[in-house]
Amino acid sequence: MAKLYIVPTPIGNLDDITLRAIKVLEQVDFILAEDTRTSSVLLKHLNIEKPLRSHHKFNEHATVQAVAEAIEAGRNVALVSDAGTPGISDPGFLLVRTCVEAGIEVETLPGATACIPALVQSGFPCDRFCFEGFLPQKKGRTKRLMELSEESRTIIFYESPFRVVKCLEQLSEVFGPERRVAVSREITKKFEQTVRGTLAEVVEHFKVHPPKGEFVIVLAGKNLKSKTTDTDSIECDE
């Protein structure tokens, strides 16, 4: 029986594609892509020629049933996003749910995602964590942050470079300026960097150094004990 394959793609460094992902992309009948232009660059790099179909948040409601029917008819399909794992702050959930409800097998490959490297290199506990992805841009944003104010686990956010400073300022207001944070940008890329410190310190850093690239904000949970030595000030890994 044909199936739906969820295929993670590199978040920056194209060498992060897995051998298994390449094999699947070579064998499926067609590939659903968040942006066919972006995915065509990756396929060209891998010397893979497969039909690409658009599948993004603006058309997924109208196309998932047709995709499910194609798989039921015997066509193997791969779903990729522009970068990382489909369904994680990217389109994918609706199609997976539709296939599951139709009794279609879904196989998800392990692979690239920005949140796990950022979490591990933050220096905060990563045995338990809370992934929030993108916060609501307007309605419900403050309410959600207030709900997280008592969270003891490490918290992970995604954020646009255009809103990083504002987001950090809001976190400082809700969680306190002394709460520790690690902000990673451009993970796996040439200018990868992680900035660590208190929220107050990291806000000032990005006011001086305008944010550029893709960002992951990793916030320490409530009551995390931290050092109070001179080495506890802001630091950057590049």
C-alpha atoms as one frame of an Amber mdcrd trajectory, in Angstrom:
protein
   0.000   0.000   0.000   1.222   3.481  -0.825   1.867   5.907   2.017   2.582
   9.495   2.989   6.185  10.241   3.904   7.024  13.217   6.136  10.545  14.229
   5.123  12.592  16.767   7.121  14.904  18.945   5.049  18.003  20.936   6.086
  17.415  24.156   8.014  20.469  25.751   6.416  23.385  23.444   5.709  22.378
  21.205   2.807  24.755  18.497   4.029  22.312  17.806   6.878  19.986  15.878
   4.569  19.907  12.201   5.569  20.621   9.275   3.254  17.173   7.909   4.028
  15.516  11.216   3.122  17.325  11.218  -0.235  16.196   7.646  -0.903  12.560
   8.479  -0.152  12.586  11.622  -2.303  14.027   9.584  -5.173  11.339   6.904
  -4.916   8.059   8.739  -4.310   5.712   9.598  -7.153   5.512  13.290  -6.323
   6.546  15.759  -3.617   4.385  18.272  -1.778   6.376  21.425  -1.067   5.650
  24.488   1.045   7.406  26.576  -1.624   8.251  24.760  -4.850  10.980  27.268
  -5.650  12.813  26.587  -2.399  12.419  22.828  -2.667  13.539  22.815  -6.300
  16.902  24.213  -5.179  17.350  21.307  -2.764  16.260  18.720  -5.332  18.654
  20.162  -7.892  21.453  19.953  -5.313  20.563  16.277  -4.785  20.172  15.580
  -8.523  16.578  14.467  -7.997  13.877  15.101 -10.576  10.356  14.668  -9.241
   7.058  16.499  -9.802   6.511  19.207  -7.188   3.115  20.362  -5.979   2.422
  23.339  -3.728   1.182  22.540  -0.250   1.112  25.492   2.135  -1.094  27.050
   4.808  -3.134  28.970   2.234  -4.201  25.966   0.155  -3.879  22.908   2.394
  -7.572  22.814   3.350  -8.491  22.634  -0.324  -5.897  20.025  -1.321  -5.556
  17.461   1.496  -8.455  15.306   0.326  -7.089  15.108  -3.208  -3.682  14.106
  -1.860  -5.234  11.401   0.318  -7.142  10.066  -2.675  -3.933   9.973  -4.743
  -2.242   7.884  -2.049  -5.261   5.568  -1.823  -4.940   5.123  -5.599  -1.407
   3.809  -5.113   0.828   6.866  -5.378   3.544   7.401  -2.770   3.819  11.024
  -1.657   6.462  12.954   0.278   5.740  16.148   2.194   8.546  18.655   2.754
   8.601  22.179   4.155  11.009  24.970   3.267  13.285  23.882   6.124  13.073
  21.448   9.006  10.338  18.980   9.866   6.847  19.472   8.372   4.209  20.028
  11.019   6.580  21.792  13.423   5.542  25.443  12.931   5.003  24.504   9.273
   2.131  22.956   7.260   1.683  19.238   7.789  -0.706  18.542  10.656  -3.868
  18.781   8.565  -2.589  16.376   5.905  -1.340  13.879   8.472  -4.672  13.958
  10.307  -6.583  13.469   7.041  -4.448  10.458   6.120  -4.700   8.921   9.595
  -8.495   9.266   9.550  -8.573   7.622   6.113  -6.463   4.689   7.288  -3.479
   5.735   5.175  -0.061   4.869   6.578   2.098   7.851   7.527   5.861   7.404
   7.896   7.813  10.258   9.484  11.554  10.388   8.976  13.788  11.837  11.704
  15.857  14.815  10.718  16.605  18.482  10.953  14.731  20.855  13.243  15.937
  24.124  14.761  14.509  23.737  18.259  16.562  20.754  19.455  20.068  22.112
  18.643  19.087  25.455  20.196  17.795  23.713  23.323  20.847  21.517  23.797
  23.381  24.309  23.296  21.472  26.727  25.551  23.018  25.193  28.643  19.577
  24.890  30.276  18.011  21.592  31.393  16.739  19.692  28.356  15.380  16.523
  29.946  11.986  18.235  30.038  11.004  21.259  27.989   8.030  23.188  26.636
   7.922  23.984  22.906   5.777  27.036  22.130   6.845  27.765  18.542   5.599
  31.144  17.329   3.580  33.128  19.863   0.359  34.797  18.683   1.358  38.076
  17.052  -1.443  40.090  18.639  -4.549  38.619  20.244  -3.759  36.190  23.038
  -0.016  36.884  23.131   0.143  38.477  26.589  -2.323  35.960  28.000  -0.186
  33.068  26.774   2.972  34.540  28.284   1.217  34.997  31.612   0.132  31.352
  31.505   3.789  30.381  31.039   5.064  32.565  33.881   4.948  29.638  36.345
   6.431  27.100  33.907   9.411  25.330  35.497  10.546  23.609  32.309  12.824
  25.193  29.726  10.664  27.043  27.156  11.391  27.288  23.417  10.035  30.006
  21.114  10.489  30.743  17.419  10.584  34.391  16.395  11.012  36.594  13.339
  14.139  38.785  13.268  11.829  41.784  12.948  10.198  41.011  16.311  13.086
  39.563  18.326  13.801  42.673  20.398  10.120  43.314  21.087   9.628  39.668
  22.036  12.589  39.719  24.430  11.278  42.927  25.995   7.871  41.303  26.527
   9.518  38.233  28.052  11.452  40.533  30.371   8.247  42.238  31.490   6.461
  38.963  32.241   9.294  36.720  33.464  11.558  39.399  34.933  14.735  40.987
  33.497  16.990  38.579  35.423  15.517  35.430  33.856  18.218  33.724  31.817
  17.848  33.197  28.083  19.821  31.776  25.150  19.054  33.143  21.694  20.317
  31.157  18.707  20.239  32.395  15.133  21.124  30.930  11.745  21.554  27.419
  13.160  23.755  25.221  10.875  24.572  28.226   8.667  27.786  30.197   8.180
  26.910  32.937  10.678  25.411  30.697  13.367  25.479  32.365  16.765  24.117
  31.821  20.280  23.837  34.742  22.702  23.353  33.869  26.381  22.655  36.047
  29.405  19.791  37.595  31.320  16.832  38.914  29.374  17.941  42.464  30.170
  21.448  41.789  28.859  20.322  40.040  25.689  17.795  42.794  24.898  20.604
  45.349  25.019  22.826  43.131  22.871  20.292  42.977  20.054  19.562  46.677
  20.285  23.242  47.243  19.487  23.502  44.348  17.022  20.330  44.371  14.861
  18.847  40.848  14.575  19.358  39.042  11.283  18.417  35.514  10.249  16.202
  32.820  11.735  15.844  32.868  15.538  15.154  30.388  18.329  14.687  31.782
  21.843  15.319  29.346  24.706  14.127  30.644  28.069  15.139  29.143  31.401
  12.297  27.748  33.478  11.184  29.320  36.723  13.446  28.695  39.728  16.414
  27.566  37.639  19.438  28.169  39.821  22.224  29.992  38.000  25.727  31.115
  38.859  26.280  34.634  40.127  29.943  34.913  39.222  31.468  37.286  36.713
  31.303  34.538  34.084  27.522  34.714  34.323  27.351  37.800  32.086  26.356
  37.755  28.448  28.322  35.445  26.164  28.245  34.634  22.471  29.140  31.510
  20.545  29.792  32.024  16.838
